[in-house]
């Protein structure tokens, strides 16, 4: 079930109309996806049901549930888990509140909403207390992993602060948390897989039935028009095409499969290349309301468009020539974006040796993958944590040479792509059906090797040079644009002076702030054309000569009749 922004806002207004300043009534959220064997206070949960204050949620080894709170926080409770919501208070007018929960056993995935941006979201386990600020975290009874933002982990023995991509163990018994560091190999991928539906599970969506959100959006069409798209016409023009991404991935995979001669030195380098990269995504989501089962670009109805940003986790097994990319994003839309989903979780390729690879790895600058499909035929990717069908698309790396080769299609022109060593970036897209909707996401990803928070200097300056690239919609026309990215960081002042020049004929400038105790930074830039603005969220990545030698992140641009999103990548000069 998709809960659009106006639906959540309406719930908050109803609470206010009842005479309460804070949404502290019984209902704090809804079950947006449910697999069997999940109960709340001994009642079986169904999709769309209310989740109440002081609710206790228990799952068996085949059960899971996703809770969508009023402030847009979401929690996915995994199998064999026991979660109690101790406190939930939210003021929609100020965007502040408090969320407190206890995880008795098992694991959960937390995606922060408005409350976590104020730092007042807390999860307690038997061995630790985890404070989450503005991010994504995966928490179990003996571990914490911060996928984005920052998490403070406290036990009787001490406290550690995790930045993006950092992991700690909480052994219990009064012991301190382990020092922040990268997670064990394949840990994140296996944990993500445990939160997803297994073959035969649907997340609670009935076969052949429409969800409440689908019905409401279908009614919008039946009663007139969808009141326009977020920006521009109802049927936006498609971007200047890149070379067919499926063909590009197929060609690369064929090269990978037929490359069999390796020297001992190459084998050693291959083993060293294995590991996990963490980063960001940004792009545009277009959703068509259509009456056809498998629409094409020449056969669609009304469409709405919105930008998305999110996180990227790219796992590489260079020995087995496998790659797996997990892209989790949130789609922004206003009241006119009726048809757009709220979130997505896409997977390309697979590291699981029991499944087909769906992609391949040639070298550190050349790897690609198609949509992850299990041997049972089940599509791994989800939209609003519900199943999709007919998925197409791929993710590919883009080297400096490829950026030059496809410069006009990508909008690079005279812009030079980042000469990064460890940080990788590329293009991706996904098209799929879900009920009467066809969703097409396309954009860019960037990922690198994160340092620890303690490796970020506390003094000195450094300059970073690279590129920014985004998917743009301008008065109904879609295309890709690139610009030069520069960031001069003052580590002592915890600031960075950023400029993005030449991005779709616009120059942006502004300041970012380094987030205390993390590897991340956020900020906003003002453009010199059309009242355009840019929001940035990024992180330092490791380079060859410095633990903060590179950086990458997501960007979102907006202005009258103008929107877009993408990524940036840069290297220390």
ChimeraX attribute file (.defattr): number of C-alpha atoms within 10 A of each C-alpha:
attribute: neighborCount
match mode: 1-to-1
recipient: residues
	/A:1	22
	/A:2	22
	/A:3	21
	/A:4	22
	/A:5	19
	/A:6	15
	/A:7	15
	/A:8	17
	/A:9	14
	/A:10	11
	/A:11	16
	/A:12	21
	/A:13	16
	/A:14	12
	/A:15	19
	/A:16	16
	/A:17	10
	/A:18	10
	/A:19	8
	/A:20	14
	/A:21	15
	/A:22	18
	/A:23	23
	/A:24	17
	/A:25	13
	/A:26	13
	/A:27	19
	/A:28	23
	/A:29	23
	/A:30	21
	/A:31	22
	/A:32	27
	/A:33	26
	/A:34	29
	/A:35	25
	/A:36	19
	/A:37	17
	/A:38	26
	/A:39	21
	/A:40	18
	/A:41	13
	/A:42	11
	/A:43	11
	/A:44	15
	/A:45	24
	/A:46	21
	/A:47	20
	/A:48	21
	/A:49	16
	/A:50	18
	/A:51	21
	/A:52	18
	/A:53	18
	/A:54	16
	/A:55	20
	/A:56	20
	/A:57	23
	/A:58	28
	/A:59	23
	/A:60	16
	/A:61	13
	/A:62	16
	/A:63	23
	/A:64	28
	/A:65	32
	/A:66	24
	/A:67	24
	/A:68	24
	/A:69	24
	/A:70	25
	/A:71	24
	/A:72	19
	/A:73	20
	/A:74	21
	/A:75	21
	/A:76	23
	/A:77	28
	/A:78	32
	/A:79	24
	/A:80	17
	/A:81	22
	/A:82	22
	/A:83	24
	/A:84	20
	/A:85	19
	/A:86	14
	/A:87	18
	/A:88	25
	/A:89	19
	/A:90	22
	/A:91	21
	/A:92	22
	/A:93	11
	/A:94	9
	/A:95	14
	/A:96	18
	/A:97	23
	/A:98	17
	/A:99	19
	/A:100	17
	/A:101	20
	/A:102	18
	/A:103	22
	/A:104	17
	/A:105	18
	/A:106	21
	/A:107	26
	/A:108	29
	/A:109	21
	/A:110	23
	/A:111	22
	/A:112	24
	/A:113	21
	/A:114	24
	/A:115	26
	/A:116	25
	/A:117	17
	/A:118	15
	/A:119	20
	/A:120	17
	/A:121	26
	/A:122	20
	/A:123	22
	/A:124	21
	/A:125	23
	/A:126	17
	/A:127	24
	/A:128	29
	/A:129	20
	/A:130	23
	/A:131	19
	/A:132	29
	/A:133	23
	/A:134	20
	/A:135	23
	/A:136	28
	/A:137	27
	/A:138	20
	/A:139	23
	/A:140	24
	/A:141	21
	/A:142	18
	/A:143	20
	/A:144	26
	/A:145	27
	/A:146	25
	/A:147	26
	/A:148	30
	/A:149	26
	/A:150	29
	/A:151	31
	/A:152	19
	/A:153	27
	/A:154	19
	/A:155	21
	/A:156	14
	/A:157	13
	/A:158	13
	/A:159	17
	/A:160	19
	/A:161	25
	/A:162	30
	/A:163	30
	/A:164	29
	/A:165	30
	/A:166	27
	/A:167	27
	/A:168	22
	/A:169	21
	/A:170	24
	/A:171	17
	/A:172	17
	/A:173	11
	/A:174	13
	/A:175	14
	/A:176	21
	/A:177	26
	/A:178	16
	/A:179	15
	/A:180	22
	/A:181	18
	/A:182	19
	/A:183	19
	/A:184	10
	/A:185	14
	/A:186	15
	/A:187	12
	/A:188	20
	/A:189	19
	/A:190	12
	/A:191	17
	/A:192	15
	/A:193	13
	/A:194	17
	/A:195	19
	/A:196	23
	/A:197	27
	/A:198	16
	/A:199	13
	/A:200	9
	/A:201	17
	/A:202	19
	/A:203	26
	/A:204	23
	/A:205	20
	/A:206	10
	/A:207	8
	/A:208	7
	/A:209	10
	/A:210	16
	/A:211	16
	/A:212	13
	/A:213	17
	/A:214	21
	/A:215	12
	/A:216	14
	/A:217	18
	/A:218	19
	/A:219	13
	/A:220	15
	/A:221	15
	/A:222	10
	/A:223	8
	/A:224	8
	/A:225	11
	/A:226	22
	/A:227	15
	/A:228	18
	/A:229	25
	/A:230	25
	/A:231	23
	/A:232	21
	/A:233	18
	/A:234	19
	/A:235	19
	/A:236	20
	/A:237	16
	/A:238	12
	/A:239	16
	/A:240	14
	/A:241	11
	/A:242	14
	/A:243	10
	/A:244	11
	/A:245	20
	/A:246	19
	/A:247	12
	/A:248	16
	/A:249	24
	/A:250	19
	/A:251	13
	/A:252	20
	/A:253	23
	/A:254	14
	/A:255	14
	/A:256	20
	/A:257	14
	/A:258	9
	/A:259	10
	/A:260	7
	/A:261	6
	/A:262	10
	/A:263	8
	/A:264	8
	/A:265	8
	/A:266	12
	/A:267	13
	/A:268	12
	/A:269	15
	/A:270	21
	/A:271	14
	/A:272	12
	/A:273	16
	/A:274	19
	/A:275	18
	/A:276	26
	/A:277	21
	/A:278	26
	/A:279	32
	/A:280	29
	/A:281	30
	/A:282	35
	/A:283	32
	/A:284	27
	/A:285	26
	/A:286	22
	/A:287	26
	/A:288	24
	/A:289	24
	/A:290	20
	/A:291	14
	/A:292	15
	/A:293	14
	/A:294	15
	/A:295	17
	/A:296	10
	/A:297	10
	/A:298	6
	/A:299	11
	/A:300	18
	/A:301	18
	/A:302	19
	/A:303	25
	/A:304	27
	/A:305	35
	/A:306	26
	/A:307	29
	/A:308	28
	/A:309	28
	/A:310	24
	/A:311	25
	/A:312	25
	/A:313	25
	/A:314	23
	/A:315	23
	/A:316	27
	/A:317	22
	/A:318	22
	/A:319	15
	/A:320	15
	/A:321	20
	/A:322	26
	/A:323	26
	/A:324	29
	/A:325	28
	/A:326	22
	/A:327	22
	/A:328	23
	/A:329	22
	/A:330	20
	/A:331	23
	/A:332	20
	/A:333	23
	/A:334	14
	/A:335	14
	/A:336	17
	/A:337	26
	/A:338	31
	/A:339	29
	/A:340	28
	/A:341	25
	/A:342	20
	/A:343	20
	/A:344	20
	/A:345	20
	/A:346	19
	/A:347	27
	/A:348	27
	/A:349	28
	/A:350	29
	/A:351	22
	/A:352	15
	/A:353	9
	/A:354	9
	/A:355	14
	/A:356	15
	/A:357	23
	/A:358	23
	/A:359	29
	/A:360	29
	/A:361	25
	/A:362	20
	/A:363	14
	/A:364	18
	/A:365	18
	/A:366	18
	/A:367	25
	/A:368	33
	/A:369	29
	/A:370	29
	/A:371	26
	/A:372	27
	/A:373	20
	/A:374	19
	/A:375	11
	/A:376	9
	/A:377	9
	/A:378	17
	/A:379	20
	/A:380	23
	/A:381	26
	/A:382	21
	/A:383	21
	/A:384	19
	/A:385	24
	/A:386	22
	/A:387	20
	/A:388	22
	/A:389	17
	/A:390	12
	/A:391	21
	/A:392	16
	/A:393	21
	/A:394	29
	/A:395	30
	/A:396	25
	/A:397	21
	/A:398	21
	/A:399	19
	/A:400	15
	/A:401	11
	/A:402	12
	/A:403	20
	/A:404	18
	/A:405	12
	/A:406	15
	/A:407	20
	/A:408	16
	/A:409	18
	/A:410	22
	/A:411	21
	/A:412	25
	/A:413	16
	/A:414	13
	/A:415	20
	/A:416	20
	/A:417	28
	/A:418	24
	/A:419	18
	/A:420	23
	/A:421	16
	/A:422	19
	/A:423	27
	/A:424	25
	/A:425	26
	/A:426	22
	/A:427	22
	/A:428	25
	/A:429	22
	/A:430	21
	/A:431	20
	/A:432	22
	/A:433	23
	/A:434	18
	/A:435	20
	/A:436	19
	/A:437	27
	/A:438	29
	/A:439	25
	/A:440	19
	/A:441	22
	/A:442	25
	/A:443	27
	/A:444	27
	/A:445	34
	/A:446	28
	/A:447	27
	/A:448	30
	/A:449	24
	/A:450	29
	/A:451	26
	/A:452	26
	/A:453	23
	/A:454	14
	/A:455	14
	/A:456	19
	/A:457	14
	/A:458	12
	/A:459	12
	/A:460	10
	/A:461	15
	/A:462	16
	/A:463	17
	/A:464	20
	/A:465	22
	/A:466	25
	/A:467	24
	/A:468	28
	/A:469	31
	/A:470	30
	/A:471	27
	/A:472	26
	/A:473	28
	/A:474	20
	/A:475	16
	/A:476	19
	/A:477	17
	/A:478	19
	/A:479	19
	/A:480	25
	/A:481	23
	/A:482	29
	/A:483	28
	/A:484	24
	/A:485	26
	/A:486	24
	/A:487	24
	/A:488	18
	/A:489	23
	/A:490	19
	/A:491	17
	/A:492	11
	/A:493	13
	/A:494	17
	/A:495	20
	/A:496	24
	/A:497	17
	/A:498	22
	/A:499	21
	/A:500	25
	/A:501	21
	/A:502	19
	/A:503	22
	/A:504	18
	/A:505	12
	/A:506	16
	/A:507	19
	/A:508	21
	/A:509	18
	/A:510	19
	/A:511	20
	/A:512	23
	/A:513	19
	/A:514	23
	/A:515	17
	/A:516	13
	/A:517	17
	/A:518	24
	/A:519	28
	/A:520	26
	/A:521	21
	/A:522	19
	/A:523	19
	/A:524	20
	/A:525	21
	/A:526	19
	/A:527	23
	/A:528	14
	/A:529	13
	/A:530	12
	/A:531	11
	/A:532	19
	/A:533	21
	/A:534	21
	/A:535	17
	/A:536	23
	/A:537	22
	/A:538	25
	/A:539	31
	/A:540	29
	/A:541	30
	/A:542	22
	/A:543	21
	/A:544	11
	/A:545	10
	/A:546	13
	/A:547	17
	/A:548	23
	/A:549	23
	/A:550	30
	/A:551	30
	/A:552	30
	/A:553	30
	/A:554	30
	/A:555	28
	/A:556	24
	/A:557	23
	/A:558	21
	/A:559	16
	/A:560	12
	/A:561	15
	/A:562	19
	/A:563	27
	/A:564	29
	/A:565	28
	/A:566	32
	/A:567	31
	/A:568	32
	/A:569	33
	/A:570	27
	/A:571	28
	/A:572	21
	/A:573	10
